[in-house]
Amino acid sequence: MSTANAVDFMLNGVQLPVNLQKLRSDKLFTPELSKKNSLNNSAVIDEDTEATGQHNYKIPVIQVTTNDEDQPPSSYRTKSTARVFEHPEIEKIKLAFAAKQIDNSIMQTPEPSARDMQTTTFDEEDMKKRLSELIKEHFRSQKMVPLTSLDYYRLVKMIGKGAFGKVYLGIHILTGQQVAIKSIDKQYMKDEHSKRKVFQEVLILKKCNHKNVIKLLEVFENKKYLFIVQEYASEGDLLTYVKERGKLPENEAKELILQIVQGVRYCHRHNILHRDIKLDNILLDKGMVVKICDFGVSRFVKSGQVINEQCGTPAYIAPEILLDKGYEGCYADLWSLGVLIYATITGTVPFTGNDLDELHSSIIAGEYTFPKYLSEEAKDLISRFLKLNPYSRIDIEAVENHLWFNNMKRAGDPLSPRGLHSATNTSKAIMALDKRRLSRENPLKKNSESLISFKVDPAIVKKVEALGFPKDHIIQSVETNACSHASACYFLFQKAERKY
């Protein structure tokens, strides 16, 4: 493999499976992961969640069936928070949807035909009216929310494909807003490891509320698929954006990097380790708003906890993970963030090799060089991330106060505990934080603020009420981030009104 091709391959950043030392190097770049190489260790997750009880959210129970005759067990029916309501109106809705969605999407996620994508505004307005009437009637007669199905969405096109499912661009019928719908085939979720991997991502996203972290809207299922609905980032990913331009000017890159830092900082403050920060996993929404995505190998971490799982992307992976002696805290994310900054403003990665062994040797040795055109401030910031000693890396709290971000016009991050310092104070703060790192102070901050913090907008509540949902149900769903259809409507309306 030529050096140019190798760099391009690494820049695309295919994720590594667990136990990378045991797999042949020629297979390490494949995204297909076997069940035995599950990226989350169930024992570790059990310890984190069950010991504390802090993350025991009620994730939808998965009924893994492939036959129409199979019926959910009684435990599934009793644990469910909603029941199927066989209202006559639902038959009319299904008939209407049959004209634009294959077999009503009950047993498959169809590729929409050209006619499907040309559904008129009148058709969708009619469907919106019918669905609203159904919701209102369901609450009147059943006193509970109706089950969500694909009837509430129109699939437009497939925009992504992974080992376990596909991602579709969809239209949310009730609000008319675009969403991303990840469909996961349940045949890949028959073992406990795979289920935990999916549920861990859902759990983490459910607990997050930050403008620079992708928003989870709701989770629902049918007999064959689990559907995860998220907000749609319309401008693509940072990898594509950088590759189209070769590299980004530092002034432009600063605006994006600062948002990434704020999103990562939010995660770290709440003990969430991402573990796969890279250009591919940074989405861009309208107004060039950053959305960190793909928490598939992320996990909660506790103070002093040593992690032995090996996962990440070859060119972005931290040296302590490659050494396979265990690592702790969120330091691995800081290394990956340094690689990402380097790649954004140079168009390549700092560590390269003709094969995986050479790449690993380069990372472990910390061998890299800077292009001459980079500013001294950019070089200094990157070098503070790419320190071999994890505890000497720059503190995520100090990053936005680095000299590289000086003279930026910005609105500020509501989570920031302080304003901008002067250049002198910035240097002193960074030096002090680095000194604490060397003393092995734990990077996880004791934070009393809740992960979920919503101020309900009465005007948006009224819009959702008009769709058939009771006011009290809407407010409760939003305040608890229930990831229900009511809260999904609320946040989609909120996003539509947001000015970037």
Secondary structure, DSSP 8 states (H G I E B T S, - for coil): --HHHHHHHHHH---B-S-GGGS-GGGTT-----GGG-SS-HHHHHHHHHHH-TT-----------STT----HHHHHH-S------HHHHHHHHHHHTTSGGGGSS------TTGGG--HHHHHHHHHHHHHHHHHHHHHHSS-----GGGEEEEEEEEE-SSEEEEEEEETTT--EEEEEEEEGGGG-SHHHHHHHHHHHHHHHT---TTB--EEEEEE-SSEEEEEEE--TT-BHHHHHHHHSS--HHHHHHHHHHHHHHHHHHHHTTEE----SGGGEEEETTTEEEE---TT-EE--TT-EE----B-GGG--HHHHTTS-EETTHHHHHHHHHHHHHHHHSS-S---SSHHHHHHHHHHT-----TTS-HHHHHHHHHHS-SSGGGS--TTTGGGSGGGTT------TT-SS----HHHHHHHHHHHHHHHHTT--S-----S-S------HHHHHHHHTTT--HHHHHHHHHTT---HHHHHHHHHHHHH---
